[in-house]
Amino acid sequence: MVFFNNAAFRRAFAALLLCLCLFFNSSANASDKRWVSTMPSYTEILFEIGAGDEIVGVSDYCDRPAAAKKIAKVGSYYTPSAEKIYSLKPSAVFIPVSSVSRLGQDLEKLKLRVIMIPQEKSVADIFETISILAKETGHIDEGNKLINSLKGMLPEPVSYGSRAKVYIDVDSGLWTCGSMSYLNDLVERAGGLNVFSSVRKNYFQAAWESVLNEMPEYIISVSGNIDDISGRPLASSIPAMRNKKIIELDRNIVSRPGPALFPLIKQINNFLRPEQEKKAGTGKDLSENTKK
């Protein structure tokens, strides 16, 4: 009992108990990390920053990486199952800010923690989404590392006057994008100029006459149906059609504002500025219609 009467021993013993409590609490908190991701881009980011093993639920469309296919599905973004999400007992649910979905309100009524993520309207917004997910999941260092890696993949800026005019074919029926879409920023960072960048919208249906008037030099298509454009009146008068400066990109990648977009930025840059590719010593011609 002499030892317990020693003040120095009592302080040391108290410190040891505190350390043990902190250790077990941190272990419990680590095991309590249970995330639900309602967007494919969030899921890909979470895996990239090392939080993949902590995900307990994903949307029906979360198929990358392959491990995401094995995680419990909670429905699509437009038809989510609040009951399924609740049953997974998540630490937090990541959903996009939207005026068309009541999911956030429904989950909050169930006393679940909901993290609302703003819609990405630029490449910089993708970095912000990564930061939010990294902070909320406790993977801040990994998030910063991913951001720096993606920034390093961006091409050198191209002056405004040197940018090629590009028509972005988002979907059949002349659906395209304006300045409020991250695709607009993606094309600009790749050295192009969206012919509809002056339109303050994210996506809209353009008039064929407007496309003709803009005379785009290049066409970037993610619709999977370039025939929708080539079959229209006077289509051959458009420089992009006449010179076969058309590239088709994987819709499943382009539609997700996440890490997989950044290799595409370089690919588009090589397509719009093939002289840069030749300077790199590859001599690869990307001016033909290609689909990756």
Backbone bond lengths (Angstrom), bond angles and torsions (degrees), N, CA, C in turn:
res aa  C-N    CA-C-N  psi(-1)  N-CA   C-N-CA  omega(-1)  CA-C   N-CA-C  phi
1 M - - - 1.457 - - 1.508 112.00 -
2 V 1.316 116.18 -14.77 1.463 119.63 -179.14 1.510 110.76 -61.46
3 F 1.341 114.18 -37.77 1.460 118.73 -176.22 1.528 110.68 -63.58
4 F 1.342 117.09 -37.42 1.455 119.64 -177.53 1.518 111.72 -74.53
5 N 1.294 116.34 -16.17 1.467 119.17 176.42 1.522 111.41 -85.95
6 N 1.319 115.08 -8.47 1.464 119.80 179.82 1.525 108.73 -81.17
7 A 1.341 117.41 122.50 1.474 121.84 -176.32 1.518 111.63 -62.42
8 A 1.318 117.57 -40.04 1.461 121.44 -178.78 1.520 110.50 -64.30
9 F 1.352 116.00 -38.91 1.465 119.55 179.74 1.523 110.21 -67.31
10 R 1.348 115.94 -41.75 1.457 118.84 -179.20 1.529 111.26 -62.00
11 R 1.349 115.98 -38.50 1.473 119.16 178.58 1.522 110.76 -66.07
12 A 1.330 115.81 -41.74 1.464 119.83 -179.74 1.525 111.04 -65.79
13 F 1.340 115.69 -39.30 1.459 120.33 179.80 1.529 110.87 -66.21
14 A 1.329 115.97 -40.54 1.469 120.85 178.15 1.524 110.56 -63.78
15 A 1.335 116.54 -40.53 1.466 120.85 179.20 1.528 110.39 -63.88
16 L 1.344 115.85 -39.26 1.466 119.90 179.21 1.527 110.63 -64.40
17 L 1.328 116.70 -42.91 1.461 119.96 178.22 1.519 111.41 -62.02
18 L 1.342 116.23 -39.90 1.469 120.28 178.86 1.519 110.92 -63.03
19 C 1.317 116.55 -42.94 1.472 120.46 179.61 1.527 110.74 -62.87
20 L 1.343 116.11 -41.68 1.458 119.57 179.23 1.521 111.70 -64.41
21 C 1.330 115.86 -39.44 1.468 119.68 178.49 1.515 111.13 -64.37
22 L 1.344 115.12 -43.85 1.456 119.17 179.37 1.515 111.12 -63.04
23 F 1.337 116.02 -39.54 1.464 120.16 -179.19 1.521 111.14 -63.16
24 F 1.336 115.55 -48.75 1.460 118.54 -177.39 1.516 111.84 -70.35
25 N 1.321 116.77 -32.72 1.464 119.68 176.65 1.517 111.38 -66.25
26 S 1.347 115.62 -42.46 1.464 119.38 179.99 1.522 110.17 -66.62
27 S 1.339 116.75 -36.22 1.460 119.61 178.05 1.517 110.29 -65.82
28 A 1.339 115.62 -40.90 1.459 119.00 178.62 1.509 111.26 -65.47
29 N 1.358 115.74 -41.15 1.460 119.04 179.72 1.518 111.07 -63.79
30 A 1.342 116.08 -38.11 1.466 119.36 -179.35 1.531 110.09 -63.65
31 S 1.366 114.92 -40.83 1.458 117.54 -179.19 1.527 111.42 -73.85
32 D 1.342 116.91 -18.54 1.458 121.00 -179.13 1.528 112.20 -84.73
33 K 1.286 118.41 -0.40 1.456 120.98 179.01 1.526 109.15 -72.90
34 R 1.312 115.46 107.45 1.458 121.39 -177.81 1.529 107.68 -137.45
35 W 1.306 116.19 106.86 1.454 120.63 -174.36 1.527 111.77 -108.44
36 V 1.331 115.49 145.10 1.457 121.48 171.31 1.525 107.63 -118.19
37 S 1.319 116.48 126.10 1.462 122.77 -179.13 1.525 109.28 -111.19
38 T 1.329 116.77 124.82 1.464 120.24 -177.89 1.528 112.94 -100.49
39 M 1.317 117.34 4.68 1.467 120.62 179.23 1.525 109.93 -132.98
40 P 1.346 118.27 138.46 1.468 120.56 178.55 1.522 113.20 -56.79
41 S 1.338 117.46 -37.68 1.466 120.06 -179.15 1.523 110.87 -65.13
42 Y 1.336 117.73 -38.32 1.474 120.24 177.79 1.521 110.22 -63.50
43 T 1.326 115.52 -42.71 1.461 120.13 -178.43 1.529 110.79 -61.22
44 E 1.328 116.38 -44.16 1.467 120.03 179.92 1.521 110.80 -63.41
45 I 1.327 116.50 -40.90 1.469 120.43 179.23 1.523 110.36 -64.75
46 L 1.336 117.05 -44.44 1.461 120.50 -179.21 1.527 111.44 -59.34
47 F 1.324 116.86 -40.20 1.456 119.41 176.33 1.530 110.87 -66.71
48 E 1.314 117.08 -39.30 1.471 121.12 -178.31 1.531 111.79 -63.91
49 I 1.330 117.59 -32.34 1.469 120.23 -177.22 1.530 111.81 -95.81
50 G 1.326 117.20 10.09 1.459 120.64 174.51 1.508 115.60 87.32
51 A 1.340 117.55 15.93 1.462 120.55 -179.72 1.525 111.90 -104.50
52 G 1.313 117.58 12.45 1.459 120.98 -176.84 1.517 113.57 -60.46
53 D 1.335 117.03 -39.59 1.468 120.64 -178.50 1.525 111.86 -70.72
54 E 1.325 116.89 -11.41 1.462 120.73 -177.60 1.536 111.87 -95.53
55 I 1.341 117.21 -4.82 1.460 121.10 -178.26 1.532 109.16 -81.87
56 V 1.344 116.35 128.87 1.460 120.05 179.48 1.525 112.45 -111.95
57 G 1.339 116.95 -10.73 1.458 120.08 179.49 1.509 111.30 -154.91
58 V 1.343 116.55 141.93 1.463 121.61 179.70 1.533 109.06 -140.16
59 S 1.323 115.71 167.62 1.463 120.23 177.56 1.525 110.64 -72.69
60 D 1.312 115.96 166.25 1.467 121.09 -179.70 1.515 112.57 -61.72
61 Y 1.347 116.87 -23.99 1.462 120.76 -174.68 1.522 113.53 -97.64
62 C 1.303 117.43 4.95 1.466 120.75 178.65 1.527 109.10 -80.32
63 D 1.330 115.59 100.97 1.459 120.10 -176.40 1.530 113.40 -125.28
64 R 1.313 117.23 6.07 1.464 120.81 176.25 1.521 109.31 -133.22
65 P 1.363 115.60 136.12 1.471 127.69 -6.41 1.535 111.41 -69.25
66 A 1.310 115.82 -177.50 1.463 119.97 -175.00 1.528 112.33 -57.77
67 A 1.326 116.36 -31.94 1.466 120.43 -178.94 1.525 111.92 -62.65
68 A 1.322 117.53 -24.17 1.465 121.21 -178.84 1.528 111.40 -67.21
69 K 1.324 116.19 -25.82 1.463 119.64 -178.78 1.528 112.10 -67.34
70 K 1.327 116.50 -20.68 1.459 120.67 -176.58 1.529 112.60 -91.48
71 I 1.319 116.92 -4.67 1.468 121.00 -178.17 1.522 109.89 -85.94
72 A 1.316 117.21 147.15 1.466 122.49 -178.80 1.522 111.16 -54.71
73 K 1.318 116.81 135.22 1.462 122.62 -178.95 1.535 110.06 -94.04
74 V 1.347 114.71 141.30 1.471 120.26 -176.18 1.525 111.72 -118.09
75 G 1.336 116.86 16.18 1.454 120.49 -178.85 1.513 111.96 98.48
76 S 1.324 116.01 177.90 1.456 120.38 178.90 1.520 110.15 -86.02
77 Y 1.320 115.58 173.79 1.464 119.99 179.54 1.526 111.20 -61.06
78 Y 1.331 117.05 -39.24 1.460 120.85 -177.49 1.531 112.72 -84.71
79 T 1.327 117.51 -21.62 1.464 120.08 179.16 1.529 110.47 -129.90
80 P 1.315 116.95 60.43 1.465 119.53 -179.08 1.526 111.01 -76.50
81 S 1.302 116.03 158.54 1.459 121.81 176.82 1.518 108.93 -108.08
82 A 1.330 116.18 101.73 1.461 120.62 179.06 1.525 110.31 -61.75
83 E 1.340 116.43 -34.89 1.464 120.51 179.78 1.527 111.14 -65.07
84 K 1.350 116.15 -41.86 1.459 119.79 178.83 1.523 110.60 -64.90
85 I 1.326 116.00 -43.20 1.467 120.03 178.80 1.525 110.06 -60.88
86 Y 1.315 116.63 -44.44 1.467 121.09 -179.44 1.526 111.09 -61.13
87 S 1.330 115.91 -39.23 1.466 119.90 -177.64 1.521 112.83 -65.17
88 L 1.331 116.93 -21.60 1.467 121.35 -178.97 1.527 112.42 -81.64
89 K 1.343 116.56 -6.99 1.466 122.32 178.64 1.534 111.99 51.05
90 P 1.332 116.93 55.29 1.471 119.47 -176.68 1.529 113.31 -73.70
91 S 1.327 115.42 150.87 1.465 120.67 171.81 1.518 109.55 -70.54
92 A 1.329 116.22 -34.88 1.463 122.16 178.06 1.520 108.82 -161.25
93 V 1.327 114.57 155.59 1.461 121.72 177.77 1.524 107.70 -120.49
94 F 1.322 116.64 127.51 1.458 121.80 -179.30 1.527 109.31 -97.72
95 I 1.330 116.19 117.98 1.458 120.86 179.49 1.525 109.46 -135.07
96 P 1.325 117.97 154.02 1.477 120.41 178.96 1.527 111.40 -80.42
97 V 1.320 115.36 149.63 1.459 120.11 172.00 1.517 107.69 -66.25
98 S 1.323 117.13 127.44 1.457 120.32 -177.14 1.522 110.10 -155.23
99 S 1.322 114.65 149.09 1.458 120.52 177.52 1.524 111.52 -96.21
100 V 1.341 117.09 -2.15 1.460 120.51 -176.12 1.528 112.48 -108.68
101 S 1.315 117.57 -0.27 1.454 120.45 -177.87 1.536 110.28 -124.88
102 R 1.322 115.93 136.36 1.464 121.99 177.07 1.533 111.16 -99.87
103 L 1.324 116.00 10.48 1.456 119.76 -174.51 1.525 111.79 -57.86
104 G 1.329 116.59 -45.27 1.460 119.68 -178.71 1.515 112.05 -57.86
105 Q 1.328 116.85 -45.52 1.465 121.48 179.61 1.520 111.29 -64.07
106 D 1.337 116.17 -42.47 1.463 120.11 -179.22 1.528 111.22 -63.48
107 L 1.324 116.49 -40.13 1.461 120.02 -178.73 1.518 111.54 -71.18
108 E 1.323 116.38 -37.11 1.463 119.46 178.49 1.523 110.75 -66.18
109 K 1.329 117.29 -33.49 1.467 120.81 176.16 1.524 110.53 -64.11
110 L 1.333 116.04 -28.09 1.464 121.27 178.38 1.528 111.28 -86.33
111 K 1.347 116.18 8.79 1.466 122.85 177.98 1.532 112.62 66.08
112 L 1.327 116.28 29.56 1.463 120.21 175.90 1.520 110.12 -94.77
113 R 1.306 115.28 151.02 1.468 120.52 177.91 1.527 108.72 -82.75
114 V 1.329 115.82 123.09 1.458 121.70 -176.27 1.525 109.58 -117.01
115 I 1.317 116.06 128.31 1.464 121.55 176.62 1.525 107.44 -107.11
116 M 1.331 116.10 111.79 1.464 121.63 179.96 1.524 109.47 -89.22
117 I 1.318 117.26 124.98 1.467 122.33 -177.72 1.526 109.43 -110.60
118 P 1.344 117.94 125.10 1.474 120.91 -179.44 1.522 112.15 -59.51
119 Q 1.326 115.67 149.57 1.460 120.93 178.25 1.522 110.28 -65.43
120 E 1.318 116.12 136.99 1.468 120.62 179.89 1.526 110.22 -78.02
121 K 1.322 116.10 122.08 1.467 121.56 178.55 1.527 111.97 -115.63
122 S 1.321 116.64 0.98 1.459 121.40 180.00 1.521 108.86 -157.98
123 V 1.317 116.02 170.35 1.466 120.74 176.48 1.527 109.71 -64.04
124 A 1.333 117.17 -37.75 1.464 120.71 178.71 1.522 111.36 -61.18
125 D 1.331 117.21 -33.03 1.464 121.01 178.43 1.525 111.39 -66.68
126 I 1.328 116.48 -29.57 1.472 119.68 175.96 1.522 109.40 -64.60
127 F 1.325 116.25 -40.60 1.470 119.94 176.52 1.522 110.60 -62.18
128 E 1.327 116.72 -38.25 1.461 120.68 179.42 1.527 110.81 -66.07
129 T 1.331 116.78 -39.57 1.465 120.07 177.21 1.523 110.56 -61.94
130 I 1.315 116.55 -42.78 1.467 120.90 177.40 1.527 110.10 -59.40
131 S 1.332 116.57 -43.88 1.472 120.98 -179.59 1.519 111.17 -61.72
132 I 1.334 116.80 -42.87 1.466 120.90 -179.88 1.530 110.68 -62.55
133 L 1.330 116.19 -48.62 1.460 120.27 -179.07 1.527 111.44 -64.36
134 A 1.325 116.58 -38.96 1.467 120.52 179.96 1.523 110.91 -65.92
135 K 1.322 116.18 -42.46 1.470 119.97 -179.82 1.520 111.30 -66.59
136 E 1.318 117.14 -45.33 1.464 121.02 -176.26 1.523 112.40 -68.04
137 T 1.325 117.29 -29.27 1.465 120.29 -178.30 1.524 112.87 -96.64
138 G 1.323 117.60 -4.15 1.452 120.21 -179.95 1.511 114.26 80.15
139 H 1.326 117.09 23.49 1.466 121.89 179.46 1.532 109.77 -116.49
140 I 1.320 115.56 49.80 1.465 120.85 -174.25 1.528 112.11 -63.39
141 D 1.322 117.17 -46.22 1.472 120.17 -178.99 1.524 111.10 -61.83
142 E 1.335 116.20 -42.35 1.463 119.66 179.54 1.527 110.94 -66.51
143 G 1.335 115.87 -35.64 1.461 119.79 177.45 1.513 112.19 -64.47
144 N 1.324 116.35 -44.45 1.468 120.36 178.38 1.523 111.15 -63.69
145 K 1.316 116.11 -38.20 1.468 120.32 178.26 1.523 110.83 -63.89
146 L 1.324 116.79 -41.77 1.467 120.75 179.27 1.529 110.36 -65.22
147 I 1.316 117.01 -43.97 1.469 120.53 179.76 1.518 110.71 -59.93
148 N 1.315 116.88 -46.78 1.473 120.62 -179.99 1.520 111.16 -62.76
149 S 1.332 116.22 -37.63 1.465 119.97 178.60 1.523 111.01 -65.15
150 L 1.332 117.40 -43.20 1.458 121.33 -179.62 1.522 111.44 -68.37
151 K 1.323 116.83 -38.20 1.469 119.99 177.28 1.525 110.76 -62.01
152 G 1.332 115.98 -34.97 1.461 120.33 179.15 1.515 113.19 -68.86
153 M 1.324 117.51 -15.00 1.461 121.37 179.80 1.525 112.72 -89.09
154 L 1.332 117.06 -9.41 1.460 120.15 -177.17 1.526 110.78 -74.17
155 P 1.331 118.02 138.08 1.473 120.94 178.14 1.523 111.29 -67.66
156 E 1.314 115.65 165.35 1.459 120.45 174.99 1.531 109.14 -64.12
157 P 1.341 117.15 141.77 1.473 119.99 -179.88 1.527 111.80 -59.06
158 V 1.328 115.75 146.26 1.463 122.48 178.14 1.520 108.17 -112.66
159 S 1.308 117.85 133.80 1.460 121.48 -179.10 1.524 110.49 -61.05
160 Y 1.321 115.84 150.85 1.463 121.28 -174.82 1.530 111.44 -56.87
161 G 1.303 117.33 -43.88 1.460 120.93 -176.67 1.515 114.08 -69.60
162 S 1.334 116.89 -16.20 1.472 120.45 -177.78 1.520 112.81 -96.43
163 R 1.315 117.41 -1.65 1.450 120.15 -176.19 1.527 111.85 -78.86
164 A 1.335 115.17 140.13 1.462 120.97 178.27 1.525 109.65 -81.54
165 K 1.341 116.10 145.62 1.460 121.33 179.64 1.531 110.02 -77.40
166 V 1.325 115.41 126.94 1.462 120.82 -172.98 1.525 110.59 -126.14
167 Y 1.324 115.55 134.04 1.464 120.43 169.22 1.526 106.91 -100.73
168 I 1.336 116.92 125.90 1.461 122.42 -179.14 1.525 108.92 -99.35
169 D 1.306 116.25 110.36 1.466 122.77 -177.76 1.525 108.70 -90.95
170 V 1.331 115.85 96.66 1.457 120.81 -174.49 1.522 112.26 -81.70
171 D 1.329 116.70 -40.31 1.459 120.05 -179.39 1.523 109.33 -155.67
172 S 1.326 115.41 160.62 1.459 120.20 179.33 1.520 110.30 -58.83
173 G 1.334 115.87 149.93 1.453 120.00 -177.34 1.511 112.70 90.36
174 L 1.363 116.19 18.70 1.470 123.11 178.08 1.518 112.88 65.60
175 W 1.327 116.05 33.02 1.457 118.70 171.05 1.523 108.50 -75.76
176 T 1.315 115.82 130.47 1.458 121.51 -176.78 1.521 108.47 -140.90
177 C 1.322 117.24 -168.49 1.464 119.70 -178.29 1.518 111.38 -131.19
178 G 1.330 114.50 153.80 1.455 121.70 175.84 1.513 110.87 -107.59
179 S 1.309 116.67 -158.35 1.460 121.43 -173.50 1.525 113.45 -72.61
180 M 1.341 118.46 -14.21 1.458 121.11 -176.40 1.530 112.78 -89.95
181 S 1.314 117.29 8.20 1.458 121.63 178.65 1.516 110.40 -106.71
182 Y 1.338 116.14 143.46 1.459 119.58 176.63 1.525 111.18 -63.83
183 L 1.353 117.71 -22.03 1.469 120.07 177.89 1.520 110.77 -65.69
184 N 1.331 117.27 -33.49 1.455 121.18 176.74 1.524 110.05 -61.92
185 D 1.319 116.57 -46.54 1.464 121.42 179.56 1.519 110.71 -67.38
186 L 1.326 116.76 -38.06 1.462 121.18 178.98 1.524 110.72 -58.52
187 V 1.342 116.35 -46.46 1.460 120.91 -179.24 1.528 110.78 -66.88
188 E 1.323 117.28 -39.08 1.462 120.00 179.04 1.524 111.04 -64.76
189 R 1.324 117.04 -41.92 1.464 120.54 178.36 1.529 111.56 -66.32
190 A 1.328 116.13 -23.18 1.468 120.67 177.82 1.527 111.80 -86.14
191 G 1.331 117.08 -1.01 1.457 120.21 176.91 1.508 114.89 101.03
192 G 1.338 118.01 11.01 1.453 121.05 179.89 1.518 112.48 -108.27
193 L 1.312 115.49 171.89 1.459 122.59 176.58 1.521 108.36 -128.48
194 N 1.318 116.28 110.66 1.455 121.64 177.88 1.525 108.97 -61.59
195 V 1.338 118.05 123.67 1.468 120.54 -176.54 1.522 112.13 -64.99
196 F 1.339 116.61 -15.78 1.460 120.15 178.72 1.535 111.57 -114.28
197 S 1.313 116.38 29.11 1.464 120.40 -179.52 1.525 112.69 -68.62
198 S 1.325 117.47 -16.26 1.467 120.55 179.18 1.531 112.26 -80.82
199 V 1.333 116.51 -10.33 1.467 120.76 -179.89 1.525 108.98 -84.53
200 R 1.328 116.53 120.84 1.460 121.76 -176.78 1.534 111.26 -84.75
201 K 1.322 115.12 62.99 1.456 122.40 177.41 1.518 108.02 -140.51
202 N 1.346 115.07 164.47 1.463 116.83 173.55 1.532 110.03 -85.28
203 Y 1.332 117.15 -60.02 1.466 120.61 177.38 1.522 109.71 -132.32
204 F 1.305 116.31 144.00 1.464 121.10 179.93 1.524 109.56 -158.25
205 Q 1.314 116.28 166.57 1.456 122.21 -179.98 1.527 108.66 -97.79
206 A 1.315 116.19 116.92 1.469 121.09 -176.83 1.526 110.98 -85.66
207 A 1.308 115.45 154.87 1.469 121.08 173.12 1.529 108.05 -82.95
208 W 1.319 116.87 140.54 1.467 120.40 -178.81 1.523 111.16 -59.64
209 E 1.323 116.61 -35.93 1.467 120.51 178.41 1.526 110.89 -60.83
210 S 1.335 116.88 -35.78 1.465 120.79 179.29 1.524 111.11 -66.82
211 V 1.338 115.80 -39.43 1.462 119.72 178.06 1.528 110.02 -64.52
212 L 1.331 116.24 -44.04 1.463 120.25 178.22 1.516 111.73 -60.65
213 N 1.318 116.44 -42.42 1.464 120.40 -179.10 1.524 112.34 -63.54
214 E 1.320 116.78 -32.42 1.471 120.31 -177.63 1.527 112.13 -77.62
215 M 1.336 118.12 -22.09 1.463 122.53 178.90 1.537 112.74 47.23
216 P 1.331 117.66 61.20 1.473 119.46 -178.91 1.521 112.49 -62.37
217 E 1.324 115.09 142.21 1.468 121.17 178.44 1.529 111.65 -83.82
218 Y 1.330 115.66 -23.37 1.463 121.73 -179.83 1.525 109.21 -137.72
219 I 1.320 115.34 153.06 1.459 121.01 174.00 1.519 108.17 -127.19
220 I 1.328 115.41 126.94 1.456 121.80 174.06 1.522 106.74 -109.41
221 S 1.309 117.13 117.34 1.463 121.42 -174.14 1.519 111.54 -116.24
222 V 1.329 115.13 132.75 1.458 120.50 172.34 1.525 110.22 -122.09
223 S 1.332 115.99 7.80 1.466 120.48 -177.01 1.522 112.21 -78.53
224 G 1.332 117.03 -22.40 1.456 120.79 -176.54 1.513 112.98 76.97
225 N 1.338 116.15 10.86 1.466 119.68 -178.05 1.521 109.86 -144.90
226 I 1.318 115.89 71.45 1.458 119.99 -179.49 1.529 110.99 -68.19
227 D 1.336 117.40 -17.87 1.467 120.97 177.57 1.520 111.52 -63.22
228 D 1.324 116.02 -23.24 1.462 120.47 177.74 1.525 110.69 -61.59
229 I 1.323 116.19 -29.61 1.472 120.69 179.27 1.518 110.68 -91.66
230 S 1.334 116.30 -46.56 1.467 120.05 -174.76 1.521 112.77 -63.11
231 G 1.334 117.62 -24.06 1.455 120.05 -178.96 1.516 114.45 -88.45
232 R 1.311 118.08 0.97 1.463 120.89 -178.22 1.526 111.26 -83.96
233 P 1.350 117.32 156.95 1.477 121.01 -178.73 1.529 111.90 -58.22
234 L 1.327 115.32 135.72 1.472 123.44 176.95 1.528 113.55 63.90
235 A 1.324 117.27 17.47 1.460 120.09 -179.70 1.527 111.78 -59.09
236 S 1.338 116.05 -34.38 1.469 119.58 -178.17 1.521 112.75 -67.84
237 S 1.333 117.35 -13.28 1.467 119.93 178.99 1.525 112.26 -80.39
238 I 1.330 116.94 -13.86 1.465 121.11 178.99 1.530 108.20 -76.26
239 P 1.332 118.52 127.41 1.467 121.31 -178.39 1.529 113.25 -51.53
240 A 1.327 117.49 -40.70 1.460 120.19 -178.88 1.525 111.87 -61.73
241 M 1.329 116.35 -39.63 1.464 120.17 179.48 1.522 110.37 -74.04
242 R 1.316 115.93 -42.54 1.461 120.84 -177.42 1.532 111.52 -64.05
243 N 1.328 116.37 -38.92 1.462 121.05 -177.04 1.530 113.19 -97.33
244 K 1.347 116.03 4.73 1.465 121.79 179.05 1.522 112.15 57.07
245 K 1.306 115.73 42.45 1.459 121.46 177.41 1.532 108.62 -96.60
246 I 1.314 114.71 70.69 1.464 121.74 -175.90 1.525 108.65 -129.89
247 I 1.309 115.62 135.61 1.462 119.78 175.41 1.520 108.08 -131.33
248 E 1.315 116.40 135.11 1.458 122.55 177.66 1.525 108.84 -107.58
249 L 1.321 115.40 129.06 1.460 121.24 -177.27 1.527 110.48 -112.66
250 D 1.318 115.33 158.89 1.459 122.37 -178.80 1.529 109.70 -69.08
251 R 1.310 116.03 114.79 1.466 121.50 -178.20 1.530 111.44 -60.69
252 N 1.313 115.86 -34.82 1.462 120.39 -177.35 1.522 112.12 -66.29
253 I 1.332 116.70 -22.53 1.459 121.22 177.00 1.525 110.59 -92.22
254 V 1.337 115.77 -47.23 1.462 120.64 -175.90 1.521 112.07 -62.63
255 S 1.323 117.10 -30.94 1.467 120.48 -175.70 1.523 113.18 -77.13
256 R 1.333 117.14 -4.91 1.462 120.49 -177.40 1.530 110.70 -115.20
257 P 1.331 117.47 113.98 1.471 119.80 179.94 1.526 111.41 -77.24
258 G 1.340 114.74 76.54 1.454 119.83 -177.68 1.516 112.30 -141.62
259 P 1.327 117.76 -167.78 1.472 122.51 -175.98 1.517 114.80 -57.38
260 A 1.346 117.97 -32.89 1.469 120.62 -176.88 1.523 112.69 -65.78
261 L 1.327 117.58 -15.88 1.468 120.42 179.10 1.523 113.10 -69.57
262 F 1.314 117.19 -29.00 1.456 119.79 -168.70 1.526 114.31 -68.50
263 P 1.329 120.48 -37.40 1.471 118.56 171.34 1.522 112.02 -61.44
264 L 1.351 117.26 -30.21 1.460 120.27 178.26 1.524 111.52 -67.07
265 I 1.329 116.67 -34.07 1.465 119.71 179.03 1.524 109.63 -60.26
266 K 1.312 116.48 -43.02 1.467 120.61 177.40 1.518 110.70 -65.80
267 Q 1.330 117.35 -40.17 1.459 121.18 178.76 1.529 110.56 -62.29
268 I 1.332 116.61 -43.23 1.467 120.16 178.75 1.521 110.45 -66.87
269 N 1.316 116.70 -38.13 1.457 120.72 177.68 1.527 111.02 -59.84
270 N 1.328 116.92 -41.92 1.466 121.02 178.12 1.527 111.40 -67.87
271 F 1.330 116.17 -33.82 1.460 121.51 178.07 1.525 111.43 -67.66
272 L 1.339 116.45 -43.60 1.455 121.34 -177.78 1.527 112.35 -79.08
273 R 1.314 115.99 -29.22 1.469 120.73 -176.94 1.535 109.04 -131.07
274 P 1.325 117.21 69.97 1.471 120.46 -175.55 1.524 113.29 -61.01
275 E 1.334 116.46 -20.70 1.463 118.33 179.20 1.521 110.97 -65.08
276 Q 1.351 116.69 -28.00 1.459 120.15 177.43 1.522 110.60 -67.47
277 E 1.318 116.50 -38.22 1.461 121.36 178.83 1.528 110.50 -66.45
278 K 1.327 115.49 -39.57 1.467 118.69 179.95 1.525 111.31 -68.72
279 K 1.354 115.72 -34.32 1.462 119.36 176.73 1.518 111.17 -63.96
280 A 1.356 114.84 -29.56 1.460 119.06 180.00 1.522 111.56 -74.72
281 G 1.336 116.12 -7.95 1.452 120.24 174.68 1.508 115.65 92.79
282 T 1.346 117.06 7.50 1.459 117.88 -178.62 1.516 111.93 -86.52
283 G 1.336 116.04 -33.72 1.454 120.73 -178.91 1.508 113.05 68.13
284 K 1.349 116.71 11.56 1.461 120.55 -176.93 1.522 110.94 -74.70
285 D 1.310 117.50 132.51 1.463 122.65 -179.59 1.525 109.01 -94.06
286 L 1.316 116.62 113.37 1.452 121.42 -179.78 1.517 111.92 -104.98
287 S 1.315 117.09 15.89 1.462 120.03 -177.01 1.511 112.80 -81.22
288 E 1.333 117.34 -12.44 1.454 120.13 178.36 1.531 110.22 -80.77
289 N 1.288 114.78 161.52 1.459 120.09 179.02 1.526 109.48 -69.58
290 T 1.328 116.54 112.61 1.469 121.18 -175.69 1.511 110.14 -126.47
291 K 1.302 114.86 153.36 1.464 120.22 175.94 1.498 108.09 -137.14
292 K 1.334 114.21 125.62 1.455 119.26 -179.88 1.519 110.15 -102.50
